């Protein structure tokens, strides 16, 4: 009887009153001890209100049913397809929407709709993949910042491919401690490309010089990122480098001179098809024939063999240290020793010597910067030290 009176009353009631009455009816459907007939009648009345021309009426239903698993599924699905102001709370919170529903909504929805879905708790991989594939930049950012989203590696890569040129996306992703190394490097590559285009457009550098500077910066970034990679993450990074054509002799030699032996081992393993443990044993062996055979299987040009031999010999002799200023000093000593040996080696080609000289200059500047930072740190320590009475 009450439901019949409600249906009769709403025909002439103002929108605000209709919204409050509809909200009360939705709450009654959830919490009141209605008879079966009254519950069916109440649901029918709510279904009628889905056609109300006033959005605030439909919003009232959405606000009541958004977060509960006990809401009528038919009404929830209808609300999810309504205009954004009505659908958003349902899209963000309703546990009644299936993965397939959400994927379809992401594919057809606008920015606000996609963002609401991206904020959902325990967002499954399939829905994350849909947002990564067709979502707006804002939705991608919501997805990145959602700690409950299950993003597969290919979804991370797709976000980088589509939105990696945007600073907000890059900053949010790079702040994640567990971001795959290959994805992190792809983000850095996006930044490098953006900066390269910018300096060329401003006329600060020629296209060739900008490309070379960007390439050297990418190599340095690769060394830094690889230093934190382990196990399958390192293997995935090596595959990424190989697929992008950046797993070069110059990069591997830089890694060796920088003391990143794990990168060297995994890089040669990736290129040669040899197990990393076997590569490590061959590098530690020190045999010229074994090293030459390994480098040959890896497809490296014979012109770089002398530098690898000299670098490994220097590593065995002087080793590496963890302290940054000491490490910078040793890197410079190593490259200078390798350069000296290669300058007298008839097998060392001109391009190799040019590369080693660039490394020598770069590592010398690194040592100077490390010394500067050390001096500044000491001065700051002295300035904060307590003065004796």
C-alpha positions, 0 to 999 in steps of 0.5 A, a space after each residue: 500500500 505504501 509503495 502504491 501511495 509513493 508511486 502516486 505521490 511522485 507524479 506531482 512532487 518537486 524534484 528535491 522531495 522526490 529525491 529524498 523520498 526515493 532515498 528513503 525508499 532505497 534505504 527501506 529496501 536495504 534495512 527494513 523488514 519488508 514482506 516479499 510482496 512489499 520488497 518486490 513492489 519497492 524494487 519496482 518503484 525504484 526501477 521506475 525512478 531510474 527514468 526520473 528526469 532529475 539526476 538528483 533523484 537517480 543520484 539518491 539511489 546510487 548513493 544508497 546502493 553504491 557500496 553494498 553487496 545487498 543492492 538489487 543487481 539490476 538497478 546497480 547495472 542501470 546506475 552504472 550506465 547512467 550519466 557520470 554524476 549518477 554513475 560515479 559512486 557505483 563505478 568506484 565502490 559497487 562490488 556487484 559489477 563484474 570484470 566484464 562490466 567494468 572493461 566495457 564501461 572503461 572502453 565506452 566511458 569518458 574521463 570521469 568514468 574511467 577515473 572512478 573505475 581506476 580508483 576501485 579497491 582490488 582492481 583486477 588485472 583485466 580491468 587494469 589492462 583496459 585502462 592502460 590500453 584506452 584510458 585517459 592520462 588522468 585515469 592512468 594516473 589514478 591507476 598508478 596511484 591505486 595500491 590495490 590495482 593488479 597491473 601486469 608488466 604489459 600494462 605498465 609498458 602500455 601506460 609508458 608507451 601512451 602517456 610516458 611523455 607526461 611529467 605527472 605520469 613519469 613522476 608517479 611511476 618513478 616513485 614506485 619502489 617495485 616498478 620493473 626495471 625495464 619499465 623504469 628505463 622505458 620511462 627514462 627513455 621517454 624523458 630523454 626523448 622529450 628533453 632531446 626534442 626540446 633542446 634541438 627545438 630551442 637551438 641549444 644543440 644540434 640534432 647530432 650532439 643532442 642525440 649523442 648526449 641523450 644516448 650517453 645519459 641513457 647509458 648512465 641511467 641504465 647502469 644506475 637502474 640495473 644496479 637495483 635489479 635482481 633475478 627475473 627483474 634483471 633478466 627482463 631488463 636485459 631482454 628489453 635492452 636487447 629488443 630495443 637495440 640498446 644492449 651494445 658493446 659500449 653499454 656493457 663496457 661502461 658497466 664493466 668500467 663502472 663496476 657493475 659486474 652483474 649487468 655485464 654477466 647478464 648482458 653477455 648471457 642474454 647475447 650469447 645464450 650462455 647461463 649467467 653463472 657460466 658467464 661469471 665463471 668465464 669472466 673470473 677465469 681470466 683466460 684470453 681464449 675463453 673471454 674472446 670466445 664468450 665475447 664472440 658468441 655474444 656478437 661483440 666486435 673484435 675491436 672491443 676485445 682489448 678493452 674488455 681484457 684490460 678492464 677485467 685485469 684492472 678489476 682483478 687487480 684494484 677491485 671496487 669500493 662501495 664509497 661513492 667518492 672512492 668508487 668514482 676515483 677507482 672508475 677513473 683509474 680503471 678507465 685510464 689504465 684501460 685507455 693506456 693499454 688500448 693505446 698500445 694495443 694494435 688490435 684496438 681500433 680508433 672508435 674504441 679509443 674515442 669511446 674510452 677517452 669519452 669515458 675518461 673525461 666523464 669519470 674524471 668529472 664524476 670524481 670531481 663532483 664526488 669530491 665537491 659533494 664530500 667537501 660540502 658534506 664535511 662543511 655542513 657537518 662542521 656547521 651543525 657540530 656543537 660548540 664546546 663550552 
